[in-house]
Amino acid sequence: MLRVMLSGLNRISIHYNFTSFNQVATGILTMNIGGIIPTYQTAAYLRTLPAIRERCTLVHELAKQGKLEYFDYHPEKELDVANFCVGIMKVCPCIWS
């Protein structure tokens, strides 16, 4: 099996799993293609919702593992944070129009 995936804008991952001469090989090869894609296209991609969701998911996973350098994750405070954000949106509707 060979699967090629685009991991974000600047990275290609190749996942492989195959048997040859009764030996099994499995692994992931990653190639950074950042120098190939112009900066303006990278910036445009990073402003899209899929890119934001991808990056937020990565940061959230690191936070749950306690691997962030400047922040601590407190899952019991998520509702408070959501209410705070909704409050800001209600007070400043001009930002969202």
C-alpha positions in Angstrom: 0.0 0.0 0.0 1.2 3.5 -0.9 -0.7 6.6 0.1 0.5 10.1 -0.6 -1.1 12.9 1.4 -0.7 16.7 1.4 -0.2 17.7 5.0 -0.9 21.4 4.9 0.5 23.6 2.2 4.2 22.9 2.5 4.5 19.2 3.3 3.9 16.0 1.5 3.7 12.7 3.4 4.1 9.3 1.8 2.8 6.4 3.9 3.9 3.0 2.8 3.4 -0.6 3.8 4.5 -3.4 1.5 6.0 -6.8 1.5 8.9 -7.8 -0.7 10.8 -11.1 -0.6 9.0 -12.0 2.7 10.0 -8.8 4.4 7.6 -6.1 5.5 8.5 -2.4 5.2 6.3 0.3 6.8 7.0 3.9 7.3 6.3 7.5 6.5 8.4 9.8 4.3 7.9 13.5 4.6 9.0 16.1 2.2 9.0 19.9 2.8 8.1 21.7 -0.4 8.0 25.1 1.2 10.6 26.6 -1.1 8.6 25.5 -4.2 5.4 27.4 -3.3 5.5 31.2 -3.5 5.0 33.1 -0.2 1.8 34.8 -1.4 0.2 31.4 -2.0 1.3 30.2 1.4 -0.2 33.3 3.0 -3.5 32.9 1.0 -3.8 29.3 2.1 -3.2 30.1 5.8 -6.1 32.5 5.7 -8.6 29.7 4.6 -10.9 27.9 7.0 -9.4 24.5 6.3 -5.9 25.8 7.1 -7.1 27.5 10.3 -8.9 24.3 11.4 -5.9 22.2 10.7 -3.6 24.4 12.7 -6.0 24.8 15.6 -6.4 21.0 15.7 -2.6 20.6 16.0 -2.4 23.2 18.7 -5.3 21.7 20.6 -3.8 18.2 20.5 -0.5 19.6 21.9 -2.4 21.5 24.6 -4.2 18.3 25.7 -0.8 16.6 26.0 0.6 19.5 28.0 3.2 20.3 25.4 2.6 24.0 24.9 5.3 26.3 26.1 3.3 29.4 27.1 -0.2 28.1 27.8 -1.9 25.4 29.9 -5.0 23.6 28.8 -7.9 23.4 31.3 -10.8 21.4 29.7 -13.1 22.3 32.5 -12.9 26.0 31.4 -14.0 25.5 27.8 -17.5 26.6 28.5 -16.3 29.8 30.2 -14.1 30.6 27.3 -16.9 30.0 24.8 -19.2 32.2 26.8 -16.5 34.9 26.9 -16.1 34.8 23.1 -19.8 34.9 22.5 -20.0 37.9 24.8 -17.4 39.7 22.8 -19.3 39.0 19.6 -22.5 40.4 21.1 -20.7 43.6 22.3 -18.8 44.2 19.1 -21.2 43.1 16.2 -19.4 45.5 13.8 -16.5 43.1 13.7 -18.6 40.2 12.4 -20.6 42.1 9.7 
